[in-house]
């Protein structure tokens, strides 16, 4: 096994590195979708604060 610590050239980027980085990217997106679902509604049964205007003087 070859030590490749500190090398950043694209020549050293092997097929295994490409597959590993793609798998890690897929895991990252999957975790992001699980933590932040897009199908839920943000409006609804949340507590709402309604500002009331001051009593009008006639």
Secondary structure by P-SEA (a helix, b strand, c coil): ccccccccccccccaaaaaaaaaaaaaaaaaaaaacccccccccccbbbbbbcccccc
